[in-house]
Protein backbone atom coordinates (compact mmCIF):
# COMPACT_ATOMS: atom_id res chain seq x y z
CA UNK A 1 0.00 0.00 0.00
CA UNK A 2 1.25 3.46 -0.93
CA UNK A 3 2.13 5.81 1.93
CA UNK A 4 -0.13 8.88 2.05
CA UNK A 5 1.46 12.28 2.57
CA UNK A 6 -0.15 15.52 3.71
CA UNK A 7 -0.16 17.94 0.77
CA UNK A 8 1.05 21.53 1.29
CA UNK A 9 1.65 24.53 -0.94
CA UNK A 10 4.24 27.25 -0.46
CA UNK A 11 5.61 30.23 -2.36
CA UNK A 12 9.38 30.48 -2.69
CA UNK A 13 11.88 33.11 -3.85
CA UNK A 14 13.47 31.88 -7.08
CA UNK A 15 16.94 33.36 -6.49
CA UNK A 16 17.46 32.03 -2.97
CA UNK A 17 15.05 29.10 -2.91
CA UNK A 18 13.81 30.27 0.50
CA UNK A 19 10.13 29.93 1.30
CA UNK A 20 8.13 33.13 1.58
CA UNK A 21 5.91 32.39 4.55
CA UNK A 22 4.82 29.07 5.99
CA UNK A 23 3.57 26.10 3.96
CA UNK A 24 -0.24 26.03 3.73
CA UNK A 25 -2.08 22.74 4.19
CA UNK A 26 -4.46 21.90 1.36
CA UNK A 27 -6.42 19.44 3.49
CA UNK A 28 -5.65 16.74 0.91
CA UNK A 29 -3.43 13.69 0.91
CA UNK A 30 -1.42 12.29 -1.97
CA UNK A 31 0.25 8.94 -2.50
CA UNK A 32 4.02 9.06 -2.10
CA UNK A 33 4.69 7.08 -5.30
CA UNK A 34 2.35 9.35 -7.27
CA UNK A 35 4.14 12.42 -5.88
CA UNK A 36 7.54 10.96 -6.75
CA UNK A 37 6.35 10.45 -10.32
CA UNK A 38 5.30 14.11 -10.45
CA UNK A 39 8.70 15.07 -8.99
CA UNK A 40 10.45 13.16 -11.77
CA UNK A 41 8.55 15.22 -14.36
CA UNK A 42 8.78 18.60 -12.60
CA UNK A 43 11.21 18.72 -9.64
CA UNK A 44 11.00 22.53 -9.41
CA UNK A 45 7.37 22.44 -8.33
CA UNK A 46 6.79 18.99 -6.80
CA UNK A 47 8.99 18.40 -3.78
CA UNK A 48 9.20 16.25 -0.67
CA UNK A 49 10.16 17.94 2.59
CA UNK A 50 10.70 16.64 6.10
CA UNK A 51 9.20 19.24 8.40
CA UNK A 52 8.60 19.60 12.12
CA UNK A 53 5.39 20.96 13.61
CA UNK A 54 7.23 24.19 14.47
CA UNK A 55 8.23 24.69 10.83
CA UNK A 56 4.60 24.35 9.79
CA UNK A 57 3.16 26.65 12.44
CA UNK A 58 6.01 29.02 13.21
CA UNK A 59 5.53 28.25 16.92
CA UNK A 60 7.64 25.95 19.10
CA UNK A 61 5.91 22.74 20.17
CA UNK A 62 6.73 19.67 22.23
CA UNK A 63 7.27 17.70 19.01
CA UNK A 64 9.90 20.05 17.56
CA UNK A 65 12.32 17.22 16.88
CA UNK A 66 9.82 14.94 15.11
CA UNK A 67 10.26 15.15 11.34
CA UNK A 68 7.33 14.20 9.13
CA UNK A 69 7.61 13.84 5.36
CA UNK A 70 5.21 16.12 3.46
CA UNK A 71 4.34 16.64 -0.20
CA UNK A 72 5.01 20.29 -1.04
CA UNK A 73 3.98 22.09 -4.22
CA UNK A 74 6.17 25.16 -4.76
CA UNK A 75 5.00 28.25 -6.60
CA UNK A 76 7.92 30.53 -7.41
CA UNK A 77 7.49 34.23 -6.61
CA UNK A 78 8.23 35.23 -10.21
CA UNK A 79 5.55 32.95 -11.70
CA UNK A 80 2.17 34.19 -12.76
CA UNK A 81 -0.65 31.67 -12.37
CA UNK A 82 -3.18 31.89 -15.13
Secondary structure, 3 states (H helix, E strand, C coil): CCCEEEEEEEEECCCCCCEEEEEEEEEEEEEHHHHHHHHHHCCCCEEEEEECHHHHHCCCCCCCCCCEEEEEEEEECCCCCC
